[in-house]
Amino acid sequence: MLSVAGLFFDSFNAVLPDFEASFGEPWSFKGATYPAIAISRLVDSSKEMKGGTLDVSTVSIYVRLSVFNQAGCDEGDIVSARGKDFIILSVDSEGDDSRELVCGPYQIDVWET
């Protein structure tokens, strides 16, 4: 017999492709485009520093596990979403059939005095 959590995740996982089709948007890795369930928490900002402007934008990309496995990306890889490039800081799972790609700026933050 399945637990309540098992029933929840079985039902939730079954509708992830529908979420992806209804609410998702594309993201890319190594020239290939993949579907996301959702792209959220875009914080688009920058700061001035000696030598130029540092992009400090962040975003989370939610993808189905099968899409994550197909893309073959991991922490430290550079991905693109919403017209910006990001580095994957971490890959999180909440126990369902999806992954959250927590992304930050791919530039190096170097301060000079």
N, CA, C and O atoms as a GROMACS GRO file, in nm:
protein
  452
    1MET      N    1   0.084  -0.117   0.000
    1MET     CA    2   0.000   0.000   0.000
    1MET      C    3   0.089   0.125   0.000
    1MET      O    4   0.187   0.133   0.074
    2LEU      N    5   0.053   0.222  -0.083
    2LEU     CA    6   0.130   0.345  -0.091
    2LEU      C    7   0.097   0.436   0.025
    2LEU      O    8  -0.015   0.437   0.076
    3SER      N    9   0.195   0.512   0.066
    3SER     CA   10   0.171   0.613   0.170
    3SER      C   11   0.102   0.733   0.108
    3SER      O   12   0.092   0.744  -0.015
    4VAL      N   13   0.055   0.823   0.192
    4VAL     CA   14  -0.007   0.946   0.141
    4VAL      C   15   0.094   1.025   0.059
    4VAL      O   16   0.061   1.078  -0.047
    5ALA      N   17   0.218   1.032   0.108
    5ALA     CA   18   0.322   1.102   0.032
    5ALA      C   19   0.343   1.035  -0.102
    5ALA      O   20   0.363   1.104  -0.202
    6GLY      N   21   0.339   0.903  -0.107
    6GLY     CA   22   0.355   0.831  -0.233
    6GLY      C   23   0.242   0.863  -0.330
    6GLY      O   24   0.266   0.884  -0.449
    7LEU      N   25   0.119   0.866  -0.281
    7LEU     CA   26   0.005   0.901  -0.365
    7LEU      C   27   0.017   1.045  -0.415
    7LEU      O   28  -0.011   1.073  -0.531
    8PHE      N   29   0.060   1.135  -0.327
    8PHE     CA   30   0.077   1.274  -0.367
    8PHE      C   31   0.178   1.285  -0.480
    8PHE      O   32   0.149   1.344  -0.584
    9PHE      N   33   0.298   1.228  -0.459
    9PHE     CA   34   0.401   1.241  -0.561
    9PHE      C   35   0.365   1.168  -0.689
    9PHE      O   36   0.397   1.216  -0.797
   10ASP      N   37   0.297   1.054  -0.680
   10ASP     CA   38   0.253   0.986  -0.801
   10ASP      C   39   0.160   1.075  -0.882
   10ASP      O   40   0.172   1.085  -1.004
   11SER      N   41   0.066   1.139  -0.814
   11SER     CA   42  -0.029   1.228  -0.882
   11SER      C   43   0.041   1.353  -0.933
   11SER      O   44   0.017   1.397  -1.046
   12PHE      N   45   0.127   1.412  -0.850
   12PHE     CA   46   0.198   1.534  -0.888
   12PHE      C   47   0.289   1.508  -1.008
   12PHE      O   48   0.291   1.585  -1.103
   13ASN      N   49   0.365   1.399  -1.002
   13ASN     CA   50   0.458   1.368  -1.110
   13ASN      C   51   0.386   1.347  -1.243
   13ASN      O   52   0.439   1.382  -1.348
   14ALA      N   53   0.266   1.290  -1.238
   14ALA     CA   54   0.191   1.261  -1.359
   14ALA      C   55   0.151   1.388  -1.434
   14ALA      O   56   0.134   1.385  -1.556
   15VAL      N   57   0.135   1.500  -1.363
   15VAL     CA   58   0.090   1.623  -1.428
   15VAL      C   59   0.206   1.719  -1.461
   15VAL      O   60   0.182   1.825  -1.518
   16LEU      N   61   0.328   1.685  -1.426
   16LEU     CA   62   0.441   1.773  -1.457
   16LEU      C   63   0.452   1.805  -1.606
   16LEU      O   64   0.479   1.921  -1.640
   17PRO      N   65   0.433   1.708  -1.697
   17PRO     CA   66   0.437   1.745  -1.840
   17PRO      C   67   0.329   1.846  -1.878
   17PRO      O   68   0.352   1.931  -1.965
   18ASP      N   69   0.211   1.839  -1.814
   18ASP     CA   70   0.106   1.936  -1.842
   18ASP      C   71   0.145   2.074  -1.791
   18ASP      O   72   0.123   2.175  -1.858
   19PHE      N   73   0.205   2.079  -1.671
   19PHE     CA   74   0.255   2.207  -1.619
   19PHE      C   75   0.356   2.267  -1.715
   19PHE      O   76   0.352   2.386  -1.748
   20GLU      N   77   0.448   2.182  -1.760
   20GLU     CA   78   0.553   2.227  -1.850
   20GLU      C   79   0.493   2.286  -1.978
   20GLU      O   80   0.537   2.391  -2.024
   21ALA      N   81   0.394   2.220  -2.034
   21ALA     CA   82   0.332   2.267  -2.158
   21ALA      C   83   0.252   2.395  -2.137
   21ALA      O   84   0.248   2.480  -2.226
   22SER      N   85   0.189   2.410  -2.020
   22SER     CA   86   0.103   2.526  -1.995
   22SER      C   87   0.179   2.648  -1.944
   22SER      O   88   0.151   2.760  -1.986
   23PHE      N   89   0.274   2.627  -1.855
   23PHE     CA   90   0.337   2.738  -1.785
   23PHE      C   91   0.485   2.755  -1.816
   23PHE      O   92   0.545   2.857  -1.782
   24GLY      N   93   0.543   2.658  -1.880
   24GLY     CA   94   0.688   2.657  -1.897
   24GLY      C   95   0.738   2.755  -2.000
   24GLY      O   96   0.661   2.818  -2.072
   25GLU      N   97   0.868   2.766  -2.005
   25GLU     CA   98   0.936   2.847  -2.105
   25GLU      C   99   1.071   2.782  -2.132
   25GLU      O  100   1.119   2.702  -2.051
   26PRO      N  101   1.133   2.816  -2.243
   26PRO     CA  102   1.258   2.749  -2.280
   26PRO      C  103   1.380   2.801  -2.203
   26PRO      O  104   1.384   2.916  -2.158
   27TRP      N  105   1.478   2.714  -2.192
   27TRP     CA  106   1.610   2.748  -2.141
   27TRP      C  107   1.708   2.670  -2.226
   27TRP      O  108   1.668   2.575  -2.294
   28SER      N  109   1.834   2.706  -2.225
   28SER     CA  110   1.928   2.636  -2.312
   28SER      C  111   2.058   2.602  -2.241
   28SER      O  112   2.098   2.665  -2.143
   29PHE      N  113   2.122   2.499  -2.295
   29PHE     CA  114   2.250   2.450  -2.244
   29PHE      C  115   2.327   2.392  -2.361
   29PHE      O  116   2.276   2.305  -2.432
   30LYS      N  117   2.449   2.440  -2.381
   30LYS     CA  118   2.537   2.393  -2.488
   30LYS      C  119   2.469   2.396  -2.625
   30LYS      O  120   2.482   2.303  -2.704
   31GLY      N  121   2.395   2.504  -2.652
   31GLY     CA  122   2.333   2.522  -2.783
   31GLY      C  123   2.201   2.450  -2.804
   31GLY      O  124   2.136   2.472  -2.907
   32ALA      N  125   2.159   2.367  -2.712
   32ALA     CA  126   2.031   2.297  -2.724
   32ALA      C  127   1.927   2.366  -2.635
   32ALA      O  128   1.961   2.416  -2.528
   33THR      N  129   1.803   2.367  -2.679
   33THR     CA  130   1.695   2.428  -2.603
   33THR      C  131   1.610   2.319  -2.539
   33THR      O  132   1.578   2.218  -2.602
   34TYR      N  133   1.574   2.341  -2.413
   34TYR     CA  134   1.496   2.245  -2.336
   34TYR      C  135   1.374   2.314  -2.274
   34TYR      O  136   1.377   2.435  -2.252
   35PRO      N  137   1.268   2.238  -2.247
   35PRO     CA  138   1.151   2.298  -2.181
   35PRO      C  139   1.169   2.300  -2.030
   35PRO      O  140   1.227   2.207  -1.972
   36ALA      N  141   1.120   2.404  -1.967
   36ALA     CA  142   1.118   2.414  -1.821
   36ALA      C  143   0.974   2.404  -1.774
   36ALA      O  144   0.882   2.446  -1.844
   37ILE      N  145   0.954   2.350  -1.656
   37ILE     CA  146   0.821   2.353  -1.593
   37ILE      C  147   0.790   2.498  -1.562
   37ILE      O  148   0.678   2.545  -1.584
   38ALA      N  149   0.888   2.568  -1.509
   38ALA     CA  150   0.875   2.710  -1.476
   38ALA      C  151   1.013   2.770  -1.458
   38ALA      O  152   1.109   2.700  -1.424
   39ILE      N  153   1.022   2.899  -1.482
   39ILE     CA  154   1.143   2.975  -1.452
   39ILE      C  155   1.097   3.088  -1.362
   39ILE      O  156   1.013   3.169  -1.399
   40SER      N  157   1.154   3.092  -1.243
   40SER     CA  158   1.104   3.191  -1.148
   40SER      C  159   1.218   3.258  -1.073
   40SER      O  160   1.336   3.228  -1.094
   41ARG      N  161   1.181   3.349  -0.988
   41ARG     CA  162   1.273   3.424  -0.902
   41ARG      C  163   1.383   3.496  -0.978
   41ARG      O  164   1.497   3.501  -0.931
   42LEU      N  165   1.350   3.551  -1.095
   42LEU     CA  166   1.452   3.627  -1.166
   42LEU      C  167   1.477   3.756  -1.091
   42LEU      O  168   1.387   3.840  -1.078
   43VAL      N  169   1.597   3.772  -1.043
   43VAL     CA  170   1.640   3.897  -0.980
   43VAL      C  171   1.745   3.953  -1.074
   43VAL      O  172   1.858   3.905  -1.079
   44ASP      N  173   1.707   4.055  -1.148
   44ASP     CA  174   1.794   4.112  -1.251
   44ASP      C  175   1.858   4.238  -1.196
   44ASP      O  176   1.795   4.343  -1.190
   45SER      N  177   1.984   4.226  -1.158
   45SER     CA  178   2.053   4.343  -1.103
   45SER      C  179   2.201   4.339  -1.141
   45SER      O  180   2.252   4.240  -1.193
   46SER      N  181   2.265   4.450  -1.114
   46SER     CA  182   2.408   4.460  -1.142
   46SER      C  183   2.470   4.559  -1.044
   46SER      O  184   2.399   4.634  -0.977
   47LYS      N  185   2.601   4.558  -1.038
   47LYS     CA  186   2.671   4.656  -0.955
   47LYS      C  187   2.794   4.704  -1.029
   47LYS      O  188   2.860   4.628  -1.100
   48GLU      N  189   2.823   4.830  -1.009
   48GLU     CA  190   2.940   4.890  -1.073
   48GLU      C  191   3.064   4.853  -0.993
   48GLU      O  192   3.062   4.851  -0.870
   49MET      N  193   3.169   4.825  -1.063
   49MET     CA  194   3.295   4.795  -0.997
   49MET      C  195   3.408   4.841  -1.088
   49MET      O  196   3.386   4.868  -1.206
   50LYS      N  197   3.526   4.848  -1.034
   50LYS     CA  198   3.641   4.890  -1.112
   50LYS      C  199   3.657   4.794  -1.229
   50LYS      O  200   3.665   4.672  -1.211
   51GLY      N  201   3.662   4.848  -1.349
   51GLY     CA  202   3.677   4.764  -1.466
   51GLY      C  203   3.547   4.734  -1.537
   51GLY      O  204   3.549   4.672  -1.643
   52GLY      N  205   3.433   4.776  -1.482
   52GLY     CA  206   3.308   4.752  -1.552
   52GLY      C  207   3.191   4.727  -1.460
   52GLY      O  208   3.190   4.769  -1.344
   53THR      N  209   3.093   4.659  -1.512
   53THR     CA  210   2.970   4.629  -1.440
   53THR      C  211   2.961   4.478  -1.416
   53THR      O  212   2.981   4.399  -1.509
   54LEU      N  213   2.931   4.440  -1.294
   54LEU     CA  214   2.915   4.299  -1.260
   54LEU      C  215   2.767   4.264  -1.260
   54LEU      O  216   2.689   4.328  -1.189
   55ASP      N  217   2.728   4.166  -1.337
   55ASP     CA  218   2.591   4.117  -1.340
   55ASP      C  219   2.572   4.026  -1.219
   55ASP      O  220   2.644   3.927  -1.205
   56VAL      N  221   2.476   4.056  -1.133
   56VAL     CA  222   2.449   3.973  -1.015
   56VAL      C  223   2.308   3.914  -1.022
   56VAL      O  224   2.244   3.894  -0.919
   57SER      N  225   2.261   3.886  -1.144
   57SER     CA  226   2.128   3.831  -1.162
   57SER      C  227   2.122   3.686  -1.116
   57SER      O  228   2.220   3.612  -1.125
   58THR      N  229   2.004   3.646  -1.066
   58THR     CA  230   1.982   3.509  -1.023
   58THR      C  231   1.847   3.461  -1.075
   58THR      O  232   1.758   3.542  -1.103
   59VAL      N  233   1.832   3.330  -1.088
   59VAL     CA  234   1.706   3.271  -1.135
   59VAL      C  235   1.702   3.125  -1.092
   59VAL      O  236   1.805   3.061  -1.072
   60SER      N  237   1.582   3.072  -1.079
   60SER     CA  238   1.563   2.928  -1.058
   60SER      C  239   1.489   2.871  -1.178
   60SER      O  240   1.390   2.926  -1.223
   61ILE      N  241   1.540   2.759  -1.228
   61ILE     CA  242   1.479   2.692  -1.342
   61ILE      C  243   1.431   2.555  -1.293
   61ILE      O  244   1.510   2.475  -1.243
   62TYR      N  245   1.301   2.529  -1.308
   62TYR     CA  246   1.243   2.402  -1.265
   62TYR      C  247   1.222   2.314  -1.388
   62TYR      O  248   1.154   2.355  -1.482
   63VAL      N  249   1.280   2.194  -1.386
   63VAL     CA  250   1.271   2.103  -1.500
   63VAL      C  251   1.232   1.963  -1.453
   63VAL      O  252   1.259   1.924  -1.339
   64ARG      N  253   1.168   1.890  -1.544
   64ARG     CA  254   1.139   1.750  -1.513
   64ARG      C  255   1.271   1.674  -1.506
   64ARG      O  256   1.368   1.710  -1.572
   65LEU      N  257   1.274   1.568  -1.425
   65LEU     CA  258   1.396   1.488  -1.409
   65LEU      C  259   1.444   1.434  -1.543
   65LEU      O  260   1.565   1.432  -1.569
   66SER      N  261   1.352   1.390  -1.628
   66SER     CA  262   1.392   1.336  -1.759
   66SER      C  263   1.459   1.443  -1.845
   66SER      O  264   1.552   1.413  -1.919
   67VAL      N  265   1.412   1.569  -1.837
   67VAL     CA  266   1.474   1.679  -1.912
   67VAL      C  267   1.611   1.708  -1.854
   67VAL      O  268   1.707   1.729  -1.928
   68PHE      N  269   1.622   1.710  -1.721
   68PHE     CA  270   1.751   1.732  -1.655
   68PHE      C  271   1.852   1.626  -1.700
   68PHE      O  272   1.966   1.658  -1.733
   69ASN      N  273   1.810   1.500  -1.699
   69ASN     CA  274   1.899   1.391  -1.740
   69ASN      C  275   1.936   1.403  -1.888
   69ASN      O  276   2.050   1.377  -1.925
   70GLN      N  277   1.840   1.441  -1.972
   70GLN     CA  278   1.866   1.457  -2.115
   70GLN      C  279   1.966   1.568  -2.140
   70GLN      O  280   2.056   1.554  -2.223
   71ALA      N  281   1.951   1.681  -2.070
   71ALA     CA  282   2.042   1.795  -2.089
   71ALA      C  283   2.183   1.761  -2.043
   71ALA      O  284   2.280   1.802  -2.106
   72GLY      N  285   2.194   1.686  -1.935
   72GLY     CA  286   2.326   1.648  -1.885
   72GLY      C  287   2.401   1.761  -1.816
   72GLY      O  288   2.524   1.757  -1.806
   73CYS      N  289   2.330   1.861  -1.769
   73CYS     CA  290   2.396   1.973  -1.701
   73CYS      C  291   2.411   1.942  -1.552
   73CYS      O  292   2.346   1.852  -1.499
   74ASP      N  293   2.498   2.018  -1.487
   74ASP     CA  294   2.524   1.997  -1.345
   74ASP      C  295   2.580   2.126  -1.286
   74ASP      O  296   2.599   2.225  -1.357
   75GLU      N  297   2.607   2.125  -1.158
   75GLU     CA  298   2.663   2.241  -1.090
   75GLU      C  299   2.789   2.288  -1.163
   75GLU      O  300   2.873   2.207  -1.202
   76GLY      N  301   2.800   2.419  -1.180
   76GLY     CA  302   2.917   2.476  -1.246
   76GLY      C  303   2.899   2.498  -1.395
   76GLY      O  304   2.980   2.567  -1.457
   77ASP      N  305   2.795   2.440  -1.454
   77ASP     CA  306   2.770   2.458  -1.597
   77ASP      C  307   2.699   2.590  -1.623
   77ASP      O  308   2.627   2.641  -1.536
   78ILE      N  309   2.720   2.646  -1.742
   78ILE     CA  310   2.655   2.772  -1.781
   78ILE      C  311   2.532   2.740  -1.864
   78ILE      O  312   2.539   2.668  -1.963
   79VAL      N  313   2.418   2.796  -1.823
   79VAL     CA  314   2.291   2.781  -1.893
   79VAL      C  315   2.237   2.920  -1.927
   79VAL      O  316   2.281   3.020  -1.870
   80SER      N  317   2.142   2.925  -2.020
   80SER     CA  318   2.080   3.052  -2.058
   80SER      C  319   1.930   3.045  -2.035
   80SER      O  320   1.866   2.944  -2.064
   81ALA      N  321   1.875   3.154  -1.982
   81ALA     CA  322   1.731   3.166  -1.962
   81ALA      C  323   1.695   3.314  -1.963
   81ALA      O  324   1.768   3.398  -1.911
   82ARG      N  325   1.581   3.345  -2.023
   82ARG     CA  326   1.532   3.484  -2.028
   82ARG      C  327   1.637   3.581  -2.081
   82ARG      O  328   1.647   3.695  -2.034
   83GLY      N  329   1.714   3.535  -2.179
   83GLY     CA  330   1.809   3.623  -2.245
   83GLY      C  331   1.938   3.648  -2.169
   83GLY      O  332   2.016   3.736  -2.208
   84LYS      N  333   1.963   3.573  -2.062
   84LYS     CA  334   2.085   3.591  -1.983
   84LYS      C  335   2.155   3.458  -1.964
   84LYS      O  336   2.093   3.352  -1.970
   85ASP      N  337   2.286   3.466  -1.942
   85ASP     CA  338   2.363   3.347  -1.908
   85ASP      C  339   2.379   3.340  -1.757
   85ASP      O  340   2.396   3.442  -1.690
   86PHE      N  341   2.373   3.217  -1.704
   86PHE     CA  342   2.387   3.192  -1.561
   86PHE      C  343   2.474   3.070  -1.539
   86PHE      O  344   2.490   2.987  -1.629
   87ILE      N  345   2.531   3.059  -1.421
   87ILE     CA  346   2.600   2.937  -1.381
   87ILE      C  347   2.510   2.864  -1.282
   87ILE      O  348   2.446   2.926  -1.198
   88ILE      N  349   2.505   2.732  -1.293
   88ILE     CA  350   2.425   2.653  -1.201
   88ILE      C  351   2.500   2.644  -1.068
   88ILE      O  352   2.609   2.586  -1.061
   89LEU      N  353   2.442   2.702  -0.965
   89LEU     CA  354   2.504   2.702  -0.832
   89LEU      C  355   2.472   2.574  -0.757
   89LEU      O  356   2.557   2.520  -0.686
   90SER      N  357   2.349   2.524  -0.771
   90SER     CA  358   2.311   2.398  -0.707
   90SER      C  359   2.194   2.337  -0.782
   90SER      O  360   2.121   2.406  -0.853
   91VAL      N  361   2.177   2.207  -0.763
   91VAL     CA  362   2.064   2.132  -0.820
   91VAL      C  363   1.989   2.074  -0.702
   91VAL      O  364   2.042   1.991  -0.628
   92ASP      N  365   1.865   2.118  -0.685
   92ASP     CA  366   1.785   2.075  -0.570
   92ASP      C  367   1.670   1.986  -0.613
   92ASP      O  368   1.616   2.000  -0.723
   93SER      N  369   1.632   1.894  -0.526
   93SER     CA  370   1.518   1.806  -0.546
   93SER      C  371   1.430   1.812  -0.423
   93SER      O  372   1.480   1.810  -0.310
   94GLU      N  373   1.300   1.819  -0.445
   94GLU     CA  374   1.208   1.820  -0.332
   94GLU      C  375   1.133   1.688  -0.320
   94GLU      O  376   1.024   1.683  -0.262
   95GLY      N  377   1.189   1.583  -0.375
   95GLY     CA  378   1.131   1.451  -0.363
   95GLY      C  379   1.038   1.413  -0.476
   95GLY      O  380   0.986   1.301  -0.477
   96ASP      N  381   1.015   1.503  -0.571
   96ASP     CA  382   0.928   1.469  -0.682
   96ASP      C  383   1.013   1.444  -0.807
   96ASP      O  384   1.135   1.429  -0.798
   97ASP      N  385   0.947   1.439  -0.921
   97ASP     CA  386   1.014   1.405  -1.046
   97ASP      C  387   1.066   1.530  -1.117
   97ASP      O  388   1.066   1.537  -1.240
   98SER      N  389   1.113   1.628  -1.040
   98SER     CA  390   1.166   1.750  -1.099
   98SER      C  391   1.292   1.792  -1.026
   98SER      O  392   1.324   1.741  -0.919
   99ARG      N  393   1.363   1.885  -1.087
   99ARG     CA  394   1.484   1.941  -1.028
   99ARG      C  395   1.477   2.093  -1.038
   99ARG      O  396   1.425   2.148  -1.136
  100GLU      N  397   1.529   2.160  -0.937
  100GLU     CA  398   1.542   2.305  -0.940
  100GLU      C  399   1.688   2.338  -0.965
  100GLU      O  400   1.775   2.300  -0.888
  101LEU      N  401   1.713   2.410  -1.074
  101LEU     CA  402   1.847   2.457  -1.105
  101LEU      C  403   1.858   2.598  -1.047
  101LEU      O  404   1.802   2.693  -1.102
  102VAL      N  405   1.929   2.612  -0.937
  102VAL     CA  406   1.947   2.742  -0.874
  102VAL      C  407   2.067   2.807  -0.942
  102VAL      O  408   2.179   2.756  -0.934
  103CYS      N  409   2.043   2.919  -1.008
  103CYS     CA  410   2.146   2.979  -1.093
  103CYS      C  411   2.182   3.120  -1.049
  103CYS      O  412   2.099   3.196  -1.000
  104GLY      N  413   2.309   3.153  -1.068
  104GLY     CA  414   2.359   3.286  -1.035
  104GLY      C  415   2.445   3.338  -1.148
  104GLY      O  416   2.455   3.274  -1.253
  105PRO      N  417   2.507   3.453  -1.129
  105PRO     CA  418   2.590   3.512  -1.234
  105PRO      C  419   2.712   3.426  -1.263
  105PRO      O  420   2.770   3.366  -1.173
  106TYR      N  421   2.748   3.422  -1.390
  106TYR     CA  422   2.863   3.339  -1.427
  106TYR      C  423   2.993   3.418  -1.428
  106TYR      O  424   3.100   3.360  -1.448
  107GLN      N  425   2.986   3.548  -1.406
  107GLN     CA  426   3.107   3.630  -1.404
  107GLN      C  427   3.183   3.611  -1.274
  107GLN      O  428   3.127   3.566  -1.174
  108ILE      N  429   3.310   3.645  -1.276
  108ILE     CA  430   3.392   3.637  -1.156
  108ILE      C  431   3.384   3.771  -1.084
  108ILE      O  432   3.400   3.876  -1.145
  109ASP      N  433   3.359   3.766  -0.954
  109ASP     CA  434   3.350   3.888  -0.872
  109ASP      C  435   3.487   3.915  -0.810
  109ASP      O  436   3.525   3.851  -0.712
  110VAL      N  437   3.560   4.009  -0.867
  110VAL     CA  438   3.694   4.040  -0.818
  110VAL      C  439   3.697   4.188  -0.777
  110VAL      O  440   3.666   4.276  -0.858
  111TRP      N  441   3.732   4.213  -0.655
  111TRP     CA  442   3.739   4.351  -0.607
  111TRP      C  443   3.885   4.390  -0.591
  111TRP      O  444   3.968   4.314  -0.543
  112GLU      N  445   3.913   4.513  -0.634
  112GLU     CA  446   4.047   4.567  -0.620
  112GLU      C  447   4.041   4.688  -0.530
  112GLU      O  448   3.943   4.762  -0.531
  113THR      N  449   4.146   4.710  -0.451
  113THR     CA  450   4.151   4.829  -0.366
  113THR      C  451   4.253   4.927  -0.416
  113THR      O  452   4.271   5.033  -0.356
   0.00000   0.00000   0.00000
